[in-house]
């Protein structure tokens, strides 16, 4: 069943993403991996600006091709919520800060979010 997502909250202190429906009922909680202390995920209010089924992400120290289910929450597409199949393949658990600022989501949840989250959905990132 497809559910319309009304808002998303990412809590950096517990490394979890919370999904709410239009009635503001919690419909899903997902362990994520956010930014390391050297490359933190910014806090505050944002929104889903763009969505990409697959995209190449580039940073100062990396190039990551074929990043799936990306939903970028900054206009410059530097901070996104996305699947992280390389983290899963390496057996690295979610719930640990290990990204370059993005919000890494286990692939099945990333796909579900991608398919159910409209552009413009508000995203709050808090500590």
C-alpha positions in Angstrom: 0.0 0.0 0.0 1.3 3.4 -0.9 1.2 5.9 1.9 1.6 9.6 1.4 4.4 11.0 3.5 3.7 14.4 5.1 6.9 15.0 7.0 10.2 13.4 7.9 12.3 13.9 11.0 15.9 12.9 11.3 17.3 12.7 14.8 21.1 12.8 14.8 21.4 11.8 18.5 19.7 8.4 18.0 20.6 8.0 14.2 16.9 7.4 13.3 14.6 8.7 10.7 10.9 9.1 11.6 8.2 9.2 8.9 4.8 10.8 9.5 1.6 10.6 7.5 -0.8 13.6 6.9 -2.5 12.9 10.3 0.9 13.3 11.9 0.9 9.6 12.9 4.3 7.9 13.0 4.3 5.3 10.2 7.9 4.2 10.0 11.1 4.4 12.1 14.4 3.6 10.3 18.0 3.4 11.6 20.2 5.6 9.4 23.8 6.7 9.2 24.3 10.5 9.2 27.5 12.6 9.0 30.6 11.9 11.0 31.9 14.6 13.4 34.3 15.8 10.7 31.6 16.0 8.1 28.4 16.6 10.1 24.8 16.6 8.8 23.4 20.1 9.1 20.5 20.6 11.5 17.4 22.6 10.9 14.4 22.7 8.5 14.7 21.6 4.9 12.6 20.0 2.2 12.9 17.4 -0.5 14.0 19.5 -3.5 15.0 16.9 -6.0 14.7 13.1 -6.5 16.9 10.8 -8.5 16.4 7.0 -8.9 20.2 6.8 -9.4 22.8 9.5 -9.3 26.6 10.0 -9.1 27.6 11.9 -6.0 30.8 13.8 -5.7 32.6 15.3 -2.8 36.0 16.6 -2.1 37.4 13.1 -1.3 35.0 10.7 -3.1 33.0 9.9 -6.2 30.1 7.5 -5.6 28.4 6.3 -8.8 24.9 4.8 -9.0 23.7 6.0 -5.6 20.1 4.7 -5.4 16.9 6.4 -4.3 18.4 9.8 -3.6 16.2 12.6 -2.3 18.2 15.8 -2.0 17.2 18.2 0.8 19.5 21.1 -0.1 19.0 23.1 -3.3 22.7 22.5 -4.3 22.1 18.7 -3.9 25.0 18.4 -1.4 22.9 16.8 1.3 20.7 14.0 0.4 18.8 11.0 1.9 19.7 7.9 -0.1 20.3 4.2 -0.2 23.8 3.0 0.7 24.4 -0.5 -0.9 28.1 -0.2 -0.4 27.6 0.1 3.4 25.3 -2.9 3.4 27.8 -4.9 1.2 30.6 -4.1 3.7 28.4 -5.4 6.6 28.5 -1.9 8.3 25.6 -1.4 10.6 23.3 1.6 10.3 22.7 3.6 13.5 26.3 4.8 13.4 27.4 8.2 12.1 29.7 7.5 9.1 28.7 9.6 6.1 30.0 12.8 4.6 26.9 14.7 5.7 24.2 12.8 3.8 21.6 10.6 5.5 22.3 7.0 4.5 19.2 4.7 4.6 19.1 0.9 4.2 18.1 0.2 0.6 14.6 -1.3 1.1 13.6 1.7 3.2 15.3 4.2 0.9 13.2 2.8 -2.0 10.0 2.9 0.0 10.7 6.5 1.0 11.6 7.5 -2.6 8.4 6.0 -3.9 6.2 7.6 -1.3 7.7 11.0 -0.6 6.7 13.9 -2.8 9.0 16.8 -3.8 8.4 19.6 -1.3 8.0 17.2 1.7 9.4 19.0 4.8 12.4 17.4 6.5 13.5 18.4 10.0 17.0 17.4 11.2 17.5 17.7 14.9 19.9 16.7 17.6 
